[in-house]
Amino acid sequence: MSVRYEKHENIVVVHVSGHLNSDSSPSLEAVLHELVNDKKELNILLDLSGLVYISSAGLRVVLVSASQLKQHAGRLVLCCMQPQVREVFEISGFLMMLPTAESHEEGIAAFKS
């Protein structure tokens, strides 16, 4: 798995690719923790276009991060999910709890509404 991020105005776009599982989820968790707790970034767009697999450990990282952001009056928006990844989020019920967007533009617009 690889993780990189870039700032777009007051939104941090975090790009995740590869497999997000119990071995790789601590890396994403560390990046998101640093962004939220150390850098005080409160608007995070999680770009999952390169993610091909997510396990329950990966889902936990996303949920914990969304919860941390909510505690700080921030938001986490998921975007650009591959069909197999979207299905995991749907089956787990996470799509009912987390906002999603089909594209970067739609995801960025979600923070402005």
C-alpha positions in Angstrom: 0.0 0.0 0.0 1.1 3.5 -0.6 -0.2 6.8 0.9 0.5 10.3 -0.2 -1.3 13.6 0.4 -1.6 17.1 -1.0 -3.2 20.2 0.2 -6.0 21.8 -1.9 -7.0 25.1 -0.2 -8.3 24.0 3.2 -8.7 20.3 2.2 -6.1 17.6 2.4 -6.5 15.0 -0.4 -5.1 11.6 0.8 -4.4 9.2 -2.0 -4.4 5.5 -0.9 -3.4 2.7 -3.3 -2.8 -1.0 -3.2 -4.1 -3.3 -0.4 -5.3 -1.8 2.9 -5.1 -4.7 5.4 -3.8 -5.5 8.9 -0.2 -5.2 7.7 -0.6 -1.9 5.9 -3.3 -0.1 7.9 -0.9 1.2 10.6 0.8 3.3 7.9 -2.5 5.0 6.9 -3.5 5.4 10.5 -0.2 7.2 11.3 -0.6 9.6 8.3 -4.3 10.4 9.2 -3.4 10.7 12.9 -0.6 13.2 12.1 -2.9 15.2 9.8 -5.7 15.5 12.3 -3.9 15.7 15.7 -0.6 17.2 14.9 -1.2 19.4 11.8 -4.9 20.2 12.8 -6.2 19.4 9.3 -10.0 19.1 9.6 -11.1 18.5 6.0 -9.8 15.2 4.6 -10.8 13.8 1.2 -9.8 10.2 1.1 -9.1 9.3 -2.6 -9.5 5.5 -2.9 -9.1 5.3 -6.7 -6.0 3.2 -6.4 -7.2 1.0 -3.6 -7.9 -2.5 -4.8 -8.6 -4.3 -1.5 -9.7 -3.2 2.0 -10.0 -5.5 5.1 -11.8 -5.0 8.4 -8.5 -3.5 9.7 -8.6 -0.9 7.0 -12.3 -0.1 7.6 -11.4 0.4 11.3 -8.8 3.0 10.4 -11.2 4.9 8.2 -13.9 4.8 10.9 -11.5 5.9 13.7 -10.2 8.7 11.6 -13.7 9.9 10.7 -14.6 9.8 14.4 -11.5 11.8 15.4 -12.3 14.4 12.8 -15.9 14.7 14.0 -14.7 15.3 17.5 -12.7 18.3 16.2 -15.6 19.5 14.0 -14.0 18.2 10.9 -15.1 15.9 8.1 -13.8 12.9 6.2 -15.2 12.3 2.7 -14.4 9.2 0.6 -14.1 9.5 -3.2 -13.3 7.6 -6.3 -13.9 4.1 -4.9 -13.3 1.0 -7.1 -16.4 -1.2 -7.3 -14.9 -4.0 -5.2 -13.9 -1.5 -2.5 -17.3 0.3 -2.6 -19.0 -3.1 -2.1 -17.0 -3.7 1.2 -18.0 -0.3 2.5 -21.6 -0.9 1.5 -21.8 -4.4 3.1 -20.2 -3.1 6.3 -22.8 -0.3 6.5 -20.1 2.4 6.3 -21.7 4.1 3.3 -24.6 5.1 5.6 -22.2 6.8 8.0 -19.7 8.4 5.7 -20.2 10.9 2.9 -18.9 9.7 -0.5 -18.2 11.3 -3.9 -17.6 9.9 -7.4 -14.9 12.4 -8.3 -12.3 14.8 -6.7 -14.4 17.7 -7.8 -17.5 16.3 -6.2 -15.6 15.5 -3.1 -14.1 19.0 -2.8 -17.6 20.4 -3.3 -18.9 18.3 -0.4 -16.8 20.4 2.0 -18.3 23.6 0.7 -21.9 22.7 1.3 
